[in-house]
C-alpha cells in the first residue's frame, strides 16, 4: 500500500485528524486540496458570508503555502455555494481579492443545500513547483 504524502497547514492538524481527512495530498507533481471552508481555529463557521469566504481562502492559502504553492499554481477550482441564487454575487465579489490576474484557473460552481453549517467551500488542484514534486 502506498503511503499518502499528506500536507498539513500549521496549527490545524488536530482539526483534520478529528474529522478524519487530509487537507491535501501530493501525487505525481500535483497537489489535491480538500474543500476548505471559512472555519475558525476551533472548526466553527465564520457567521457572516463575505468573512466566511475570506477565511476559506485564507485556510486554502495556508494549505497551499504548506506545500510551497500559491494560488498562482492552482489549475482547477470547484466551489460549493449554499443557495447560489441568493449568495453567488456576494461570494463572487470577494473572489478577486484572492484570485489573481488572468489567465485564471478553470472553475466549476456547484449549488448545494448543506455544507455542515457553512455557506461556501472551495476545493482546488494545483501544480507543485518543480522543487517540491515527489
N, CA, C and O atoms as a Tinker XYZ file with bonds, in Angstrom:
   536  protein
     1  N      0.847000   -1.195000    0.000000    73     2
     2  CA     0.000000    0.000000    0.000000    64     1     3
     3  C      0.880000    1.240000    0.000000    63     2     4     5
     4  O      1.837000    1.338000    0.768000    81     3
     5  N      0.550000    2.174000   -0.859000    73     3     6
     6  CA     1.273000    3.437000   -0.904000    64     5     7
     7  C      0.890000    4.303000    0.284000    63     6     8     9
     8  O     -0.264000    4.321000    0.710000    81     7
     9  N      1.877000    5.022000    0.812000    73     7    10
    10  CA     1.600000    5.988000    1.861000    64     9    11
    11  C      1.303000    7.322000    1.211000    63    10    12    13
    12  O      2.055000    7.774000    0.347000    81    11
    13  N      0.238000    7.945000    1.607000    73    11    14
    14  CA    -0.117000    9.251000    1.047000    64    13    15
    15  C      0.863000   10.309000    1.544000    63    14    16    17
    16  O      1.237000   10.318000    2.716000    81    15
    17  N      1.274000   11.195000    0.646000    73    15    18
    18  CA     2.151000   12.310000    1.000000    64    17    19
    19  C      1.256000   13.482000    1.388000    63    18    20    21
    20  O      0.910000   14.316000    0.552000    81    19
    21  N      0.888000   13.534000    2.661000    73    19    22
    22  CA    -0.104000   14.486000    3.160000    64    21    23
    23  C      0.559000   15.807000    3.539000    63    22    24    25
    24  O      1.672000   15.836000    4.064000    81    23
    25  N     -0.150000   16.893000    3.262000    73    23    26
    26  CA     0.297000   18.242000    3.614000    64    25    27
    27  C     -0.646000   18.786000    4.682000    63    26    28    29
    28  O     -1.864000   18.774000    4.505000    81    27
    29  N     -0.082000   19.262000    5.787000    73    27    30
    30  CA    -0.864000   19.881000    6.847000    64    29    31
    31  C     -0.440000   21.336000    7.012000    63    30    32    33
    32  O      0.755000   21.617000    7.104000    81    31
    33  N     -1.398000   22.271000    7.052000    73    31    34
    34  CA    -1.036000   23.648000    7.383000    64    33    35
    35  C     -0.699000   23.753000    8.867000    63    34    36    37
    36  O     -1.155000   22.945000    9.676000    81    35
    37  N      0.082000   24.727000    9.206000    73    35    38
    38  CA     0.490000   24.915000   10.604000    64    37    39
    39  C     -0.727000   25.098000   11.508000    63    38    40    41
    40  O     -1.648000   25.851000   11.191000    81    39
    41  N     -0.712000   24.396000   12.636000    73    39    42
    42  CA    -1.702000   24.628000   13.685000    64    41    43
    43  C     -3.076000   24.027000   13.507000    63    42    44    45
    44  O     -3.942000   24.253000   14.353000    81    43
    45  N     -3.323000   23.265000   12.444000    73    43    46
    46  CA    -4.676000   22.751000   12.240000    64    45    47
    47  C     -4.729000   21.237000   12.113000    63    46    48    49
    48  O     -5.783000   20.689000   11.792000    81    47
    49  N     -3.627000   20.553000   12.355000    73    47    50
    50  CA    -3.592000   19.106000   12.166000    64    49    51
    51  C     -4.621000   18.396000   13.033000    63    50    52    53
    52  O     -5.266000   17.456000   12.568000    81    51
    53  N     -4.791000   18.821000   14.277000    73    51    54
    54  CA    -5.756000   18.169000   15.174000    64    53    55
    55  C     -7.176000   18.241000   14.614000    63    54    56    57
    56  O     -7.934000   17.277000   14.720000    81    55
    57  N     -7.538000   19.376000   14.020000    73    55    58
    58  CA    -8.870000   19.538000   13.437000    64    57    59
    59  C     -9.075000   18.548000   12.288000    63    58    60    61
    60  O    -10.138000   17.937000   12.175000    81    59
    61  N     -8.056000   18.391000   11.437000    73    59    62
    62  CA    -8.171000   17.430000   10.332000    64    61    63
    63  C     -8.228000   15.997000   10.850000    63    62    64    65
    64  O     -8.996000   15.179000   10.345000    81    63
    65  N     -7.412000   15.696000   11.860000    73    63    66
    66  CA    -7.427000   14.343000   12.414000    64    65    67
    67  C     -8.766000   14.037000   13.078000    63    66    68    69
    68  O     -9.270000   12.919000   12.967000    81    67
    69  N     -9.343000   15.016000   13.764000    73    67    70
    70  CA   -10.642000   14.840000   14.407000    64    69    71
    71  C    -11.715000   14.504000   13.369000    63    70    72    73
    72  O    -12.596000   13.682000   13.617000    81    71
    73  N    -11.628000   15.156000   12.198000    73    71    74
    74  CA   -12.629000   14.945000   11.151000    64    73    75
    75  C    -12.235000   13.860000   10.148000    63    74    76    77
    76  O    -12.965000   13.599000    9.192000    81    75
    77  N    -11.075000   13.227000   10.370000    73    75    78
    78  CA   -10.611000   12.069000    9.592000    64    77    79
    79  C    -10.445000   12.324000    8.095000    63    78    80    81
    80  O    -10.942000   11.556000    7.272000    81    79
    81  N     -9.747000   13.404000    7.747000    73    79    82
    82  CA    -9.379000   13.607000    6.347000    64    81    83
    83  C     -8.089000   14.411000    6.278000    63    82    84    85
    84  O     -7.681000   15.052000    7.246000    81    83
    85  N     -7.464000   14.362000    5.121000    73    83    86
    86  CA    -6.218000   15.093000    4.894000    64    85    87
    87  C     -6.526000   16.403000    4.190000    63    86    88    89
    88  O     -7.352000   16.432000    3.277000    81    87
    89  N     -5.875000   17.496000    4.599000    73    87    90
    90  CA    -6.121000   18.768000    3.946000    64    89    91
    91  C     -5.633000   18.780000    2.498000    63    90    92    93
    92  O     -6.239000   19.426000    1.643000    81    91
    93  N     -4.538000   18.069000    2.222000    73    91    94
    94  CA    -4.023000   17.998000    0.855000    64    93    95
    95  C     -3.109000   16.793000    0.731000    63    94    96    97
    96  O     -2.495000   16.346000    1.700000    81    95
    97  N     -3.035000   16.275000   -0.501000    73    95    98
    98  CA    -2.161000   15.148000   -0.793000    64    97    99
    99  C     -1.378000   15.487000   -2.061000    63    98   100   101
   100  O     -1.940000   15.905000   -3.072000    81    99
   101  N     -0.041000   15.288000   -1.969000    73    99   102
   102  CA     0.821000   15.430000   -3.154000    64   101   103
   103  C      0.817000   14.103000   -3.910000    63   102   104   105
   104  O      0.909000   13.032000   -3.310000    81   103
   105  N      0.708000   14.191000   -5.254000    73   103   106
   106  CA     0.765000   12.986000   -6.074000    64   105   107
   107  C      1.129000   13.361000   -7.505000    63   106   108   109
   108  O      0.470000   14.192000   -8.131000    81   107
   109  N      2.184000   12.738000   -8.011000    73   107   110
   110  CA     2.581000   12.902000   -9.419000    64   109   111
   111  C      2.696000   14.364000   -9.854000    63   110   112   113
   112  O      2.226000   14.736000  -10.929000    81   111
   113  N      3.322000   15.185000   -9.014000    73   111   114
   114  CA     3.557000   16.580000   -9.374000    64   113   115
   115  C      2.363000   17.493000   -9.173000    63   114   116   117
   116  O      2.411000   18.673000   -9.521000    81   115
   117  N      1.291000   16.949000   -8.611000    73   115   118
   118  CA     0.085000   17.739000   -8.385000    64   117   119
   119  C     -0.246000   17.758000   -6.895000    63   118   120   121
   120  O      0.160000   16.874000   -6.142000    81   119
   121  N     -0.989000   18.781000   -6.488000    73   119   122
   122  CA    -1.473000   18.900000   -5.118000    64   121   123
   123  C     -2.993000   18.897000   -5.159000    63   122   124   125
   124  O     -3.608000   19.759000   -5.787000    81   123
   125  N     -3.590000   17.931000   -4.493000    73   123   126
   126  CA    -5.042000   17.794000   -4.432000    64   125   127
   127  C     -5.487000   18.274000   -3.058000    63   126   128   129
   128  O     -5.195000   17.640000   -2.043000    81   127
   129  N     -6.202000   19.405000   -3.034000    73   127   130
   130  CA    -6.576000   20.050000   -1.772000    64   129   131
   131  C     -8.038000   19.760000   -1.464000    63   130   132   133
   132  O     -8.919000   19.978000   -2.296000    81   131
   133  N     -8.281000   19.264000   -0.250000    73   131   134
   134  CA    -9.652000   19.052000    0.203000    64   133   135
   135  C    -10.397000   20.377000    0.250000    63   134   136   137
   136  O     -9.786000   21.443000    0.318000    81   135
   137  N    -11.717000   20.301000    0.213000    73   135   138
   138  CA   -12.528000   21.506000    0.314000    64   137   139
   139  C    -12.200000   22.281000    1.580000    63   138   140   141
   140  O    -12.132000   21.713000    2.670000    81   139
   141  N    -11.999000   23.577000    1.424000    73   139   142
   142  CA   -11.687000   24.464000    2.541000    64   141   143
   143  C    -12.882000   25.379000    2.774000    63   142   144   145
   144  O    -13.453000   25.938000    1.837000    81   143
   145  N    -13.241000   25.516000    4.029000    73   143   146
   146  CA   -14.369000   26.360000    4.416000    64   145   147
   147  C    -13.862000   27.490000    5.301000    63   146   148   149
   148  O    -12.697000   27.513000    5.699000    81   147
   149  N    -14.747000   28.415000    5.598000    73   147   150
   150  CA   -14.406000   29.543000    6.458000    64   149   151
   151  C    -14.533000   29.174000    7.915000    63   150   152   153
   152  O    -15.356000   29.731000    8.642000    81   151
   153  N    -13.704000   28.222000    8.340000    73   151   154
   154  CA   -13.762000   27.773000    9.730000    64   153   155
   155  C    -12.731000   28.507000   10.572000    63   154   156   157
   156  O    -11.614000   28.791000   10.141000    81   155
   157  N    -13.155000   28.794000   11.775000    73   155   158
   158  CA   -12.256000   29.397000   12.756000    64   157   159
   159  C    -11.326000   28.305000   13.291000    63   158   160   161
   160  O    -11.442000   27.139000   12.914000    81   159
   161  N    -10.404000   28.699000   14.175000    73   159   162
   162  CA    -9.435000   27.752000   14.751000    64   161   163
   163  C    -10.111000   26.537000   15.385000    63   162   164   165
   164  O     -9.586000   25.426000   15.308000    81   163
   165  N    -11.277000   26.741000   16.015000    73   163   166
   166  CA   -11.960000   25.631000   16.676000    64   165   167
   167  C    -12.856000   24.822000   15.730000    63   166   168   169
   168  O    -13.518000   23.873000   16.152000    81   167
   169  N    -12.871000   25.205000   14.447000    73   167   170
   170  CA   -13.667000   24.497000   13.457000    64   169   171
   171  C    -15.052000   25.062000   13.242000    63   170   172   173
   172  O    -15.770000   24.594000   12.359000    81   171
   173  N    -15.451000   26.053000   14.021000    73   171   174
   174  CA   -16.793000   26.634000   13.873000    64   173   175
   175  C    -16.826000   27.601000   12.683000    63   174   176   177
   176  O    -15.804000   28.189000   12.328000    81   175
   177  N    -18.008000   27.762000   12.069000    73   175   178
   178  CA   -18.131000   28.643000   10.908000    64   177   179
   179  C    -18.012000   30.126000   11.279000    63   178   180   181
   180  O    -18.506000   30.564000   12.318000    81   179
   181  N    -17.355000   30.873000   10.418000    73   179   182
   182  CA   -17.408000   32.333000   10.489000    64   181   183
   183  C    -18.837000   32.698000   10.092000    63   182   184   185
   184  O    -19.290000   32.260000    9.034000    81   183
   185  N    -19.577000   33.487000   10.898000    73   183   186
   186  CA   -21.007000   33.659000   10.639000    64   185   187
   187  C    -21.363000   34.502000    9.406000    63   186   188   189
   188  O    -22.327000   34.169000    8.716000    81   187
   189  N    -20.643000   35.552000    9.109000    73   187   190
   190  CA   -21.004000   36.462000    8.015000    64   189   191
   191  C    -20.437000   35.912000    6.703000    63   190   192   193
   192  O    -19.271000   35.520000    6.667000    81   191
   193  N    -21.232000   35.871000    5.623000    73   191   194
   194  CA   -20.872000   35.197000    4.379000    64   193   195
   195  C    -19.560000   35.707000    3.781000    63   194   196   197
   196  O    -18.671000   34.905000    3.498000    81   195
   197  N    -19.419000   37.006000    3.581000    73   195   198
   198  CA   -18.202000   37.517000    2.953000    64   197   199
   199  C    -16.971000   37.192000    3.803000    63   198   200   201
   200  O    -15.923000   36.838000    3.263000    81   199
   201  N    -17.093000   37.309000    5.118000    73   199   202
   202  CA   -15.984000   36.964000    6.020000    64   201   203
   203  C    -15.693000   35.462000    5.945000    63   202   204   205
   204  O    -14.537000   35.048000    6.033000    81   203
   205  N    -16.732000   34.655000    5.785000    73   203   206
   206  CA   -16.555000   33.217000    5.668000    64   205   207
   207  C    -15.794000   32.867000    4.389000    63   206   208   209
   208  O    -14.924000   31.996000    4.401000    81   207
   209  N    -16.122000   33.547000    3.285000    73   207   210
   210  CA   -15.409000   33.320000    2.023000    64   209   211
   211  C    -13.939000   33.714000    2.173000    63   210   212   213
   212  O    -13.051000   32.985000    1.731000    81   211
   213  N    -13.683000   34.864000    2.794000    73   211   214
   214  CA   -12.296000   35.306000    3.000000    64   213   215
   215  C    -11.530000   34.299000    3.856000    63   214   216   217
   216  O    -10.379000   33.983000    3.556000    81   215
   217  N    -12.146000   33.801000    4.901000    73   215   218
   218  CA   -11.482000   32.845000    5.772000    64   217   219
   219  C    -11.253000   31.521000    5.054000    63   218   220   221
   220  O    -10.237000   30.866000    5.285000    81   219
   221  N    -12.176000   31.116000    4.190000    73   219   222
   222  CA   -11.982000   29.898000    3.392000    64   221   223
   223  C    -10.748000   30.057000    2.503000    63   222   224   225
   224  O     -9.941000   29.135000    2.386000    81   223
   225  N    -10.605000   31.224000    1.879000    73   223   226
   226  CA    -9.423000   31.479000    1.050000    64   225   227
   227  C     -8.163000   31.522000    1.908000    63   226   228   229
   228  O     -7.121000   31.020000    1.486000    81   227
   229  N     -8.234000   32.105000    3.096000    73   227   230
   230  CA    -7.064000   32.134000    3.988000    64   229   231
   231  C     -6.683000   30.706000    4.395000    63   230   232   233
   232  O     -5.500000   30.366000    4.428000    81   231
   233  N     -7.670000   29.877000    4.703000    73   231   234
   234  CA    -7.403000   28.478000    5.045000    64   233   235
   235  C     -6.812000   27.740000    3.839000    63   234   236   237
   236  O     -5.878000   26.952000    3.988000    81   235
   237  N     -7.352000   27.995000    2.656000    73   235   238
   238  CA    -6.813000   27.409000    1.432000    64   237   239
   239  C     -5.366000   27.849000    1.231000    63   238   240   241
   240  O     -4.498000   27.023000    0.949000    81   239
   241  N     -5.107000   29.136000    1.373000    73   239   242
   242  CA    -3.749000   29.643000    1.166000    64   241   243
   243  C     -2.768000   29.047000    2.163000    63   242   244   245
   244  O     -1.600000   28.852000    1.828000    81   243
   245  N     -3.212000   28.753000    3.378000    73   243   246
   246  CA    -2.343000   28.122000    4.373000    64   245   247
   247  C     -1.958000   26.706000    3.934000    63   246   248   249
   248  O     -0.817000   26.286000    4.124000    81   247
   249  N     -2.903000   25.979000    3.353000    73   247   250
   250  CA    -2.614000   24.636000    2.849000    64   249   251
   251  C     -1.660000   24.735000    1.661000    63   250   252   253
   252  O     -0.684000   23.990000    1.582000    81   251
   253  N     -1.942000   25.652000    0.738000    73   251   254
   254  CA    -1.056000   25.833000   -0.420000    64   253   255
   255  C      0.359000   26.182000    0.031000    63   254   256   257
   256  O      1.332000   25.619000   -0.471000    81   255
   257  N      0.469000   27.101000    0.969000    73   255   258
   258  CA     1.783000   27.526000    1.469000    64   257   259
   259  C      2.541000   26.351000    2.091000    63   258   260   261
   260  O      3.752000   26.228000    1.905000    81   259
   261  N      1.838000   25.493000    2.824000    73   259   262
   262  CA     2.474000   24.330000    3.445000    64   261   263
   263  C      3.062000   23.386000    2.400000    63   262   264   265
   264  O      3.951000   22.593000    2.711000    81   263
   265  N      2.578000   23.464000    1.174000    73   263   266
   266  CA     3.088000   22.638000    0.075000    64   265   267
   267  C      3.998000   23.437000   -0.854000    63   266   268   269
   268  O      4.321000   22.981000   -1.951000    81   267
   269  N      4.414000   24.636000   -0.417000    73   267   270
   270  CA     5.280000   25.522000   -1.212000    64   269   271
   271  C      4.596000   26.003000   -2.489000    63   270   272   273
   272  O      5.254000   26.217000   -3.507000    81   271
   273  N      3.276000   26.170000   -2.433000    73   271   274
   274  CA     2.494000   26.656000   -3.559000    64   273   275
   275  C      1.845000   27.997000   -3.210000    63   274   276   277
   276  O      1.838000   28.422000   -2.055000    81   275
   277  N      1.305000   28.646000   -4.233000    73   275   278
   278  CA     0.445000   29.810000   -4.070000    64   277   279
   279  C     -0.784000   29.591000   -4.941000    63   278   280   281
   280  O     -0.881000   28.600000   -5.665000    81   279
   281  N     -1.718000   30.528000   -4.861000    73   279   282
   282  CA    -2.904000   30.397000   -5.706000    64   281   283
   283  C     -2.536000   30.447000   -7.187000    63   282   284   285
   284  O     -3.285000   29.939000   -8.021000    81   283
   285  N     -1.394000   31.052000   -7.531000    73   283   286
   286  CA    -0.946000   31.078000   -8.934000    64   285   287
   287  C     -0.676000   29.683000   -9.475000    63   286   288   289
   288  O     -0.697000   29.479000  -10.688000    81   287
   289  N     -0.421000   28.713000   -8.591000    73   287   290
   290  CA    -0.171000   27.330000   -9.008000    64   289   291
   291  C     -1.457000   26.534000   -9.215000    63   290   292   293
   292  O     -1.416000   25.411000   -9.718000    81   291
   293  N     -2.587000   27.100000   -8.834000    73   291   294
   294  CA    -3.874000   26.412000   -8.939000    64   293   295
   295  C     -4.305000   26.341000  -10.402000    63   294   296   297
   296  O     -4.285000   27.341000  -11.119000    81   295
   297  N     -4.695000   25.136000  -10.832000    73   295   298
   298  CA    -5.155000   24.943000  -12.201000    64   297   299
   299  C     -6.646000   24.658000  -12.296000    63   298   300   301
   300  O     -7.258000   24.894000  -13.338000    81   299
   301  N     -7.235000   24.150000  -11.214000    73   299   302
   302  CA    -8.653000   23.788000  -11.247000    64   301   303
   303  C     -9.294000   24.119000   -9.898000    63   302   304   305
   304  O     -8.728000   23.839000   -8.841000    81   303
   305  N    -10.476000   24.715000   -9.955000    73   303   306
   306  CA   -11.200000   25.134000   -8.755000    64   305   307
   307  C    -12.631000   24.608000   -8.826000    63   306   308   309
   308  O    -13.278000   24.666000   -9.871000    81   307
   309  N    -13.107000   24.097000   -7.702000    73   307   310
   310  CA   -14.525000   23.782000   -7.550000    64   309   311
   311  C    -15.012000   24.534000   -6.325000    63   310   312   313
   312  O    -14.427000   24.419000   -5.247000    81   311
   313  N    -16.074000   25.300000   -6.485000    73   311   314
   314  CA   -16.673000   25.983000   -5.346000    64   313   315
   315  C    -18.075000   25.443000   -5.129000    63   314   316   317
   316  O    -18.792000   25.113000   -6.073000    81   315
   317  N    -18.441000   25.362000   -3.867000    73   315   318
   318  CA   -19.763000   24.905000   -3.460000    64   317   319
   319  C    -20.405000   26.058000   -2.706000    63   318   320   321
   320  O    -19.811000   26.608000   -1.779000    81   319
   321  N    -21.620000   26.425000   -3.102000    73   319   322
   322  CA   -22.307000   27.569000   -2.508000    64   321   323
   323  C    -23.714000   27.150000   -2.110000    63   322   324   325
   324  O    -24.482000   26.643000   -2.928000    81   323
   325  N    -24.040000   27.371000   -0.834000    73   323   326
   326  CA   -25.402000   27.134000   -0.382000    64   325   327
   327  C    -26.267000   28.280000   -0.890000    63   326   328   329
   328  O    -25.904000   29.448000   -0.750000    81   327
   329  N    -27.403000   27.948000   -1.477000    73   327   330
   330  CA   -28.339000   28.922000   -2.041000    64   329   331
   331  C    -27.628000   29.884000   -2.995000    63   330   332   333
   332  O    -27.580000   31.087000   -2.738000    81   331
   333  N    -27.071000   29.356000   -4.103000    73   331   334
   334  CA   -26.299000   30.194000   -5.014000    64   333   335
   335  C    -27.098000   31.335000   -5.638000    63   334   336   337
   336  O    -26.535000   32.387000   -5.942000    81   335
   337  N    -28.385000   31.143000   -5.831000    73   335   338
   338  CA   -29.185000   32.219000   -6.412000    64   337   339
   339  C    -29.124000   33.463000   -5.526000    63   338   340   341
   340  O    -29.048000   34.582000   -6.033000    81   339
   341  N    -29.158000   33.274000   -4.223000    73   339   342
   342  CA   -29.113000   34.406000   -3.294000    64   341   343
   343  C    -27.680000   34.829000   -2.969000    63   342   344   345
   344  O    -27.439000   35.999000   -2.674000    81   343
   345  N    -26.720000   33.888000   -3.019000    73   343   346
   346  CA   -25.384000   34.166000   -2.493000    64   345   347
   347  C    -24.270000   34.305000   -3.513000    63   346   348   349
   348  O    -23.187000   34.776000   -3.164000    81   347
   349  N    -24.492000   33.912000   -4.760000    73   347   350
   350  CA   -23.395000   33.893000   -5.730000    64   349   351
   351  C    -22.718000   35.254000   -5.880000    63   350   352   353
   352  O    -21.492000   35.336000   -5.808000    81   351
   353  N    -23.480000   36.312000   -6.084000    73   351   354
   354  CA   -22.875000   37.638000   -6.294000    64   353   355
   355  C    -22.091000   38.093000   -5.071000    63   354   356   357
   356  O    -21.034000   38.708000   -5.212000    81   355
   357  N    -22.588000   37.802000   -3.876000    73   355   358
   358  CA   -21.862000   38.168000   -2.647000    64   357   359
   359  C    -20.553000   37.396000   -2.554000    63   358   360   361
   360  O    -19.517000   37.961000   -2.201000    81   359
   361  N    -20.598000   36.115000   -2.868000    73   359   362
   362  CA   -19.380000   35.299000   -2.850000    64   361   363
   363  C    -18.412000   35.821000   -3.903000    63   362   364   365
   364  O    -17.238000   36.051000   -3.614000    81   363
   365  N    -18.904000   36.005000   -5.118000    73   363   366
   366  CA   -18.028000   36.361000   -6.233000    64   365   367
   367  C    -17.454000   37.778000   -6.089000    63   366   368   369
   368  O    -16.464000   38.103000   -6.743000    81   367
   369  N    -18.048000   38.609000   -5.260000    73   367   370
   370  CA   -17.482000   39.944000   -5.018000    64   369   371
   371  C    -16.195000   39.861000   -4.201000    63   370   372   373
   372  O    -15.381000   40.784000   -4.245000    81   371
   373  N    -15.997000   38.769000   -3.452000    73   371   374
   374  CA   -14.796000   38.581000   -2.633000    64   373   375
   375  C    -13.680000   37.914000   -3.436000    63   374   376   377
   376  O    -12.502000   38.169000   -3.185000    81   375
   377  N    -14.033000   37.078000   -4.381000    73   375   378
   378  CA   -13.070000   36.263000   -5.118000    64   377   379
   379  C    -11.901000   37.067000   -5.697000    63   378   380   381
   380  O    -10.763000   36.618000   -5.567000    81   379
   381  N    -12.112000   38.227000   -6.329000    73   379   382
   382  CA   -10.969000   38.945000   -6.911000    64   381   383
   383  C     -9.871000   39.321000   -5.908000    63   382   384   385
   384  O     -8.728000   39.549000   -6.304000    81   383
   385  N    -10.202000   39.385000   -4.640000    73   383   386
   386  CA    -9.189000   39.686000   -3.627000    64   385   387
   387  C     -8.136000   38.586000   -3.553000    63   386   388   389
   388  O     -7.022000   38.832000   -3.091000    81   387
   389  N     -8.469000   37.386000   -3.997000    73   387   390
   390  CA    -7.583000   36.227000   -3.868000    64   389   391
   391  C     -7.215000   35.580000   -5.197000    63   390   392   393
   392  O     -6.238000   34.836000   -5.274000    81   391
   393  N     -7.971000   35.851000   -6.217000    73   391   394
   394  CA    -7.904000   35.106000   -7.467000    64   393   395
   395  C     -6.677000   35.411000   -8.304000    63   394   396   397
   396  O     -6.208000   34.541000   -9.038000    81   395
   397  N     -6.137000   36.633000   -8.214000    73   395   398
   398  CA    -5.015000   36.990000   -9.069000    64   397   399
   399  C     -5.485000   37.420000  -10.443000    63   398   400   401
   400  O     -6.677000   37.621000  -10.675000    81   399
   401  N     -4.531000   37.560000  -11.353000    73   399   402
   402  CA    -4.861000   38.066000  -12.684000    64   401   403
   403  C     -4.930000   36.921000  -13.693000    63   402   404   405
   404  O     -4.524000   35.793000  -13.414000    81   403
   405  N     -5.458000   37.247000  -14.875000    73   403   406
   406  CA    -5.605000   36.265000  -15.945000    64   405   407
   407  C     -4.224000   35.818000  -16.417000    63   406   408   409
   408  O     -3.272000   36.595000  -16.336000    81   407
   409  N     -4.093000   34.612000  -16.897000    73   407   410
   410  CA    -5.154000   33.628000  -17.092000    64   409   411
   411  C     -5.567000   32.976000  -15.772000    63   410   412   413
   412  O     -4.733000   32.647000  -14.929000    81   411
   413  N     -6.862000   32.804000  -15.623000    73   411   414
   414  CA    -7.426000   32.243000  -14.393000    64   413   415
   415  C     -7.495000   30.721000  -14.484000    63   414   416   417
   416  O     -7.447000   30.161000  -15.579000    81   415
   417  N     -7.607000   30.049000  -13.332000    73   415   418
   418  CA    -7.785000   28.588000  -13.358000    64   417   419
   419  C     -9.180000   28.241000  -13.874000    63   418   420   421
   420  O    -10.051000   29.105000  -13.971000    81   419
   421  N     -9.376000   26.973000  -14.200000    73   419   422
   422  CA   -10.723000   26.525000  -14.543000    64   421   423
   423  C    -11.554000   26.564000  -13.269000    63   422   424   425
   424  O    -11.014000   26.471000  -12.167000    81   423
   425  N    -12.865000   26.703000  -13.420000    73   423   426
   426  CA   -13.727000   26.767000  -12.241000    64   425   427
   427  C    -15.060000   26.081000  -12.521000    63   426   428   429
   428  O    -15.627000   26.195000  -13.608000    81   427
   429  N    -15.536000   25.375000  -11.518000    73   427   430
   430  CA   -16.871000   24.799000  -11.532000    64   429   431
   431  C    -17.559000   25.261000  -10.264000    63   430   432   433
   432  O    -17.028000   25.080000   -9.169000    81   431
   433  N    -18.734000   25.854000  -10.399000    73   431   434
   434  CA   -19.510000   26.307000   -9.241000    64   433   435
   435  C    -20.720000   25.391000   -9.095000    63   434   436   437
   436  O    -21.459000   25.151000  -10.050000    81   435
   437  N    -20.902000   24.889000   -7.887000    73   435   438
   438  CA   -21.974000   23.934000   -7.624000    64   437   439
   439  C    -22.873000   24.483000   -6.516000    63   438   440   441
   440  O    -22.391000   24.862000   -5.448000    81   439
   441  N    -24.163000   24.521000   -6.773000    73   439   442
   442  CA   -25.120000   24.900000   -5.745000    64   441   443
   443  C    -25.463000   23.691000   -4.896000    63   442   444   445
   444  O    -25.745000   22.613000   -5.420000    81   443
   445  N    -25.437000   23.873000   -3.586000    73   443   446
   446  CA   -25.711000   22.773000   -2.665000    64   445   447
   447  C    -26.719000   23.230000   -1.610000    63   446   448   449
   448  O    -26.974000   24.424000   -1.454000    81   447
   449  N    -27.280000   22.272000   -0.900000    73   447   450
   450  CA   -28.243000   22.620000    0.143000    64   449   451
   451  C    -27.651000   22.553000    1.538000    63   450   452   453
   452  O    -28.247000   23.058000    2.490000    81   451
   453  N    -26.459000   21.922000    1.673000    73   451   454
   454  CA   -25.897000   21.742000    3.012000    64   453   455
   455  C    -24.389000   21.622000    2.933000    63   454   456   457
   456  O    -23.862000   20.888000    2.096000    81   455
   457  N    -23.685000   22.347000    3.809000    73   455   458
   458  CA   -22.223000   22.277000    3.914000    64   457   459
   459  C    -21.803000   22.246000    5.384000    63   458   460   461
   460  O    -20.881000   22.960000    5.777000    81   459
   461  N    -22.455000   21.446000    6.176000    73   459   462
   462  CA   -22.082000   21.262000    7.580000    64   461   463
   463  C    -22.058000   22.590000    8.342000    63   462   464   465
   464  O    -21.177000   22.823000    9.169000    81   463
   465  N    -23.024000   23.447000    8.061000    73   463   466
   466  CA   -23.122000   24.736000    8.743000    64   465   467
   467  C    -22.421000   25.885000    8.043000    63   466   468   469
   468  O    -22.485000   27.025000    8.505000    81   467
   469  N    -21.755000   25.601000    6.938000    73   467   470
   470  CA   -21.060000   26.641000    6.176000    64   469   471
   471  C    -21.888000   27.007000    4.945000    63   470   472   473
   472  O    -22.810000   26.286000    4.562000    81   471
   473  N    -21.542000   28.142000    4.335000    73   471   474
   474  CA   -22.254000   28.586000    3.138000    64   473   475
   475  C    -21.396000   28.522000    1.885000    63   474   476   477
   476  O    -21.901000   28.674000    0.773000    81   475
   477  N    -20.070000   28.291000    2.067000    73   475   478
   478  CA   -19.129000   28.321000    0.952000    64   477   479
   479  C    -18.000000   27.338000    1.223000    63   478   480   481
   480  O    -17.525000   27.212000    2.351000    81   479
   481  N    -17.580000   26.644000    0.173000    73   479   482
   482  CA   -16.426000   25.748000    0.257000    64   481   483
   483  C    -15.670000   25.835000   -1.062000    63   482   484   485
   484  O    -16.277000   25.954000   -2.126000    81   483
   485  N    -14.342000   25.776000   -0.990000    73   483   486
   486  CA   -13.504000   25.822000   -2.185000    64   485   487
   487  C    -12.530000   24.658000   -2.165000    63   486   488   489
   488  O    -11.862000   24.412000   -1.161000    81   487
   489  N    -12.454000   23.951000   -3.271000    73   487   490
   490  CA   -11.588000   22.785000   -3.444000    64   489   491
   491  C    -10.743000   23.041000   -4.677000    63   490   492   493
   492  O    -11.261000   23.503000   -5.694000    81   491
   493  N     -9.427000   22.744000   -4.604000    73   491   494
   494  CA    -8.561000   23.038000   -5.746000    64   493   495
   495  C     -7.595000   21.895000   -6.037000    63   494   496   497
   496  O     -7.339000   21.024000   -5.207000    81   495
   497  N     -7.073000   21.946000   -7.260000    73   495   498
   498  CA    -5.938000   21.133000   -7.679000    64   497   499
   499  C     -4.882000   22.110000   -8.162000    63   498   500   501
   500  O     -5.168000   23.008000   -8.954000    81   499
   501  N     -3.649000   21.928000   -7.675000    73   499   502
   502  CA    -2.546000   22.823000   -8.042000    64   501   503
   503  C     -1.386000   21.997000   -8.584000    63   502   504   505
   504  O     -1.217000   20.826000   -8.242000    81   503
   505  N     -0.605000   22.629000   -9.429000    73   503   506
   506  CA     0.636000   22.022000   -9.902000    64   505   507
   507  C      1.722000   22.385000   -8.912000    63   506   508   509
   508  O      1.926000   23.561000   -8.613000    81   507
   509  N      2.421000   21.385000   -8.400000    73   507   510
   510  CA     3.509000   21.633000   -7.456000    64   509   511
   511  C      4.694000   22.260000   -8.182000    63   510   512   513
   512  O      4.990000   21.902000   -9.322000    81   511
   513  N      5.373000   23.198000   -7.520000    73   511   514
   514  CA     6.607000   23.720000   -8.113000    64   513   515
   515  C      7.594000   22.571000   -8.313000    63   514   516   517
   516  O      7.600000   21.612000   -7.541000    81   515
   517  N      8.418000   22.667000   -9.337000    73   515   518
   518  CA     9.352000   21.579000   -9.672000    64   517   519
   519  C     10.188000   21.141000   -8.473000    63   518   520   521
   520  O     10.482000   19.955000   -8.330000    81   519
   521  N     10.574000   22.081000   -7.610000    73   519   522
   522  CA    11.453000   21.747000   -6.491000    64   521   523
   523  C     10.750000   20.953000   -5.389000    63   522   524   525
   524  O     11.408000   20.367000   -4.530000    81   523
   525  N      9.401000   20.934000   -5.413000    73   523   526
   526  CA     8.694000   20.239000   -4.333000    64   525   527
   527  C      7.899000   19.023000   -4.811000    63   526   528   529
   528  O      7.098000   18.477000   -4.052000    81   527
   529  N      8.108000   18.589000   -6.062000    73   527   530
   530  CA     7.371000   17.429000   -6.533000    64   529   531
   531  C      7.975000   16.170000   -5.936000    63   530   532   533
   532  O      9.185000   16.084000   -5.728000    81   531
   533  N      7.132000   15.211000   -5.668000    73   531   534
   534  CA     7.569000   13.944000   -5.071000    64   533   535
   535  C      7.288000   12.795000   -6.003000    63   534   536
   536  O      7.585000   11.647000   -5.675000    81   535
